[in-house]
């Protein structure tokens, strides 16, 4: 298992995604890994990302949705606290 994507705190991530022999799943310090993989392979994960961005719906992969802030793709909950400074600049992909 290799940690791969992190959540909001890149300096000291407390949770994120991993890739391993069984697929792509979630990990956290409390529950490492957090259950069974969500996707059986990296290819299936990337196909889901493509489908979510291209076709939708925005919540196809869960409660975090793709949006754009200051020209950057952000994949998070629109009501997340990190948007307090950028909320007026956030626009959904769908």
N, C-alpha and C positions, 0 to 999 in steps of 0.2 A: 504494500500500500504506500503510495506516494502522495503527500498533501499537494494539492494542485491549485485550487482557487480559494481565496480567503473572503471573509465577510468584510465588514466595515472598517476594521482596525488593522491596517497593513503593518503597523509597527510591532504589534504583538497580537497576532490573530488568535482568537479563542475558538473559532469554528471555521468551517469551509468545506470544500469538496476534495475528494481524493480520487485517484485512479489506481486500479489494481487488477490483479488477475481475474477477479470476479466482476469487474465493471467500474462504473463511476457512481460514487455515493457521497454521503455527508459524514463529516467527522466533527467532533468537539472535544474539549478537554474533559467535559463531564461524561460523555458517552462516545468512546473512540473505538471503532467507527460507530456511527449512530444507525444501527440496524443494517438491513440488507441493502445492496446497491440499488440506486434509483434507475440506472440504465445498465444494460448488460455489456456495453462496450463504448469506447470513445466515439466510434462511428455513429452509433444510435444516439448518443448525447448530442453530437454536432448536427445530426439530422433534425433533432428536436429544436435546437437553437435556430437553425435555418428556417424551419417551418414556423416557429413562433414569430420570427422577425419578418418573414415574407408574407405569410398567410394569416397568422393569428389563430385564435384570439390571444390577446396580450398575456392572459394568465394560463396559457396552455401548459407551462412548466411549473406552475405553482403560484404563490401569492406575490412573488417578486416579478415585476413586469418591466419590459424594456422602455426606456425613455431617453430623451436627449437633453443634456444640460450643457450649455456653453460649447456645443459642437461635439460633445463626448457621449458615447453610449453608456448609460447607467442602467444597471439591472437591479432594481430594488423596489420596495413598496413606495408608491407615490406619497403616502402619508407618513413616511419614515422621518424621524427627527433630524436626520442629516440634511433634509431639504429646507430647514428653517432659513438658511441664507440664500438658497437657490430656487425656492419654490416658484417664484414668478418667472423663472427662466426654464423650468422643466416642461417638456412637451412629450406626450406619449407617442410611441411609434405607431400605435393603432388607435 
